Amino acid sequence: MAQKEGGTEQGCVKTGENLGAKASMAGPTAGGGVVVEVREKKGPLRAAIPTMPFPVAVICLFLNTFIPGLGTFISAFTVLCGARSDLISERGLCCVFWLNVAAALIQILTAVIMVGWIMSIFWGMDMVILASYRDQGLPQDV
């Protein structure tokens, strides 16, 4: 909600734990606008996706497209081989491995009703996006 008071605009942003994204506001910019930054709040399964080298991520996407859950299952083992994840510092290497195995099992078991197959493809696309950020040296806040 924006209000105009004395020729200046003020913004009001509601944040809280129940929202899916956190937002923060900065001061007015040179053009008179307000800069708003939005960051996605990742769940444990999403935060457990490992950041792999780009070719490995593309292979996992390909496998997830044709055999739902297989690329995610292989990506779980890349965590043990040194691939980084947002969740490793909080929960540890073993927990991140098992979260990826659980995601693969969910994808395999729900592939019969197409949900797992679609989830598997999106999971593979997230792996490729994270890998491209890694190769470009960009921050991994997707």
Protein Blocks (a to p, Z undefined) as FASTA:
>chain_A
ZZdeehiacddddddfkbmbdcddddddfkopacddddddddfklmmpccddfklmmmmm
mmmmmmghklmmmmmmmmmnopacfklmmnojklmmmmmmmmmmmmmmmmmnommmmmmm
mmmmmmmmmmmmmmnopafbZZ
